Amino acid sequence: MTSAPRIALPPPPRHGLIRLTPLIDVIFILLIFFMLASTLGPRQQLAVGVAPAEGAAANVEAIVRVQLEPEAVVIEGRRVPVERMTDPVMMAVREKSASVVHLQPRRGVSMQATVEALDALRRLDAEVLLRPDEAQP
C-alpha cells in the first residue's frame, strides 16, 4: 500500500503579530463608560424641614419670611438680589430675634436655585424651613 502524499505546511511563526486596534477600541469604550457612570462632584444630602400650617405657628413675630423669586429674593417685603441674600436675612433674624426662617420658592424658581438658597440660609443661626407656595395650584 502506498501512502497518500503529505501536504507540507509552513512552520508557525515564532513571534505572532498582536493587533492593538481591537484592544484600543475596548479601552476607549471602557473609558467612556466609566466617565459617563461617574459623578463629578460629591453627593450630599440636604435635610429639608417643611413649615407648619399658617395657624399652627406659636410665635409669628419670631419668623423671617423669605420669598424666592426667579430673579430676586423678597425678605420681609424688601427685594434683594439672590446673590446677596444672606446678609439681609441675617439682619432680619437679628432684628426680630427670630429662630426660624421660612423659605418660600415662587413659581418659576428652579429646584437648583431652591437648594442653593436652602444651603446658603443653613449657614445662619436660625432653623430654615421650606414653605410651599400657596399661589400654585
C-alpha positions as CSV (number, residue, x, y, z in Angstrom):
1,M,0.0,0.0,0.0
2,T,1.1,3.3,-0.8
3,S,0.6,6.2,1.4
4,A,-1.1,9.4,0.3
5,P,1.2,12.3,-0.4
6,R,1.7,14.6,2.6
7,I,1.0,18.3,2.4
8,A,3.8,20.3,3.7
9,L,2.6,23.2,5.9
10,P,4.8,26.1,6.6
11,P,6.0,26.2,10.2
12,P,4.1,28.6,12.5
13,P,5.7,31.9,13.0
14,R,7.7,32.2,16.2
15,H,6.5,35.7,17.0
16,G,2.8,36.1,16.4
17,L,1.6,39.6,15.4
18,I,-0.7,41.1,18.0
19,R,-3.1,43.6,16.6
20,L,-3.6,46.6,19.0
21,T,-6.7,48.2,17.3
22,P,-9.3,46.0,19.0
23,L,-7.6,46.4,22.3
24,I,-7.6,50.2,22.0
25,D,-11.3,50.1,21.0
26,V,-12.2,48.2,24.1
27,I,-10.1,50.5,26.3
28,F,-11.9,53.6,24.8
29,I,-15.3,52.0,25.3
30,L,-14.5,51.3,28.9
31,L,-13.1,54.8,29.4
32,I,-16.3,56.3,28.0
33,F,-18.5,54.0,30.1
34,F,-16.7,55.0,33.4
35,M,-16.7,58.7,32.5
36,L,-20.5,58.6,32.0
37,A,-21.1,56.4,35.0
38,S,-19.1,58.5,37.4
39,T,-20.1,61.7,39.2
40,L,-18.0,64.9,39.0
41,G,-18.9,66.3,42.4
42,P,-19.6,64.8,45.8
43,R,-23.2,63.9,46.5
44,Q,-24.6,65.5,49.7
45,Q,-27.9,65.0,51.5
46,L,-29.8,68.2,52.4
47,A,-32.3,67.9,55.1
48,V,-35.4,69.8,54.3
49,G,-37.9,70.8,57.0
50,V,-41.4,71.7,56.0
51,A,-43.0,74.7,57.7
52,P,-46.3,74.1,59.6
53,A,-49.6,75.5,58.5
54,E,-50.2,79.2,59.0
55,G,-52.3,78.9,62.1
56,A,-50.0,76.4,63.8
57,A,-47.1,78.8,64.4
58,A,-46.9,79.8,68.0
59,N,-44.9,83.0,67.7
60,V,-45.5,84.6,64.3
61,E,-43.2,87.5,65.1
62,A,-40.2,85.2,65.5
63,I,-40.3,84.0,61.9
64,V,-38.5,85.6,59.0
65,R,-40.2,85.1,55.7
66,V,-38.1,84.8,52.6
67,Q,-39.8,84.5,49.2
68,L,-37.5,83.2,46.5
69,E,-38.4,84.5,43.0
70,P,-36.7,83.7,39.7
71,E,-34.7,87.0,39.6
72,A,-34.7,88.2,43.2
73,V,-35.4,87.4,46.9
74,V,-38.1,89.2,48.9
75,I,-37.1,89.4,52.6
76,E,-39.9,90.7,54.8
77,G,-41.1,92.9,51.9
78,R,-37.6,94.1,50.8
79,R,-36.4,92.9,47.3
80,V,-32.8,91.9,47.3
81,P,-30.7,90.2,44.5
82,V,-30.3,86.4,45.0
83,E,-26.5,86.7,45.3
84,R,-26.7,89.0,48.3
85,M,-29.5,87.5,50.3
86,T,-27.6,86.1,53.3
87,D,-26.7,89.5,54.9
88,P,-30.3,90.9,54.8
89,V,-31.7,87.7,56.1
90,M,-29.2,87.7,58.9
91,M,-30.1,91.3,59.8
92,A,-33.8,90.4,59.7
93,V,-33.2,87.4,62.0
94,R,-31.3,89.7,64.5
95,E,-33.9,92.5,64.3
96,K,-36.8,90.1,65.0
97,S,-34.8,87.8,67.4
98,A,-36.1,85.1,65.1
99,S,-35.2,81.5,65.4
100,V,-37.0,80.3,62.2
101,V,-36.7,81.3,58.6
102,H,-39.5,80.2,56.2
103,L,-38.2,79.9,52.6
104,Q,-41.0,80.1,50.1
105,P,-40.0,79.5,46.4
106,R,-42.4,81.1,43.9
107,R,-43.5,79.8,40.5
108,G,-40.7,79.7,38.0
109,V,-37.9,79.1,40.5
110,S,-35.8,76.1,39.7
111,M,-35.1,73.2,42.1
112,Q,-31.4,74.0,41.9
113,A,-32.0,77.6,42.9
114,T,-34.1,76.5,45.8
115,V,-31.4,74.0,47.0
116,E,-28.7,76.7,46.7
117,A,-30.8,79.1,48.7
118,L,-31.5,76.5,51.4
119,D,-27.8,75.7,51.6
120,A,-26.9,79.4,51.9
121,L,-29.5,80.0,54.6
122,R,-28.5,76.9,56.5
123,R,-25.3,78.7,57.4
124,L,-27.2,81.2,59.6
125,D,-28.0,80.5,63.2
126,A,-31.7,80.1,62.6
127,E,-33.7,77.0,61.6
128,V,-34.7,77.1,57.9
129,L,-38.0,75.5,56.8
130,L,-39.3,75.2,53.3
131,R,-42.8,76.6,52.8
132,P,-44.9,75.7,49.8
133,D,-46.2,78.5,47.6
134,E,-50.0,78.8,48.2
135,A,-50.5,80.6,44.8
136,Q,-49.5,77.5,42.9
137,P,-52.3,75.0,42.1
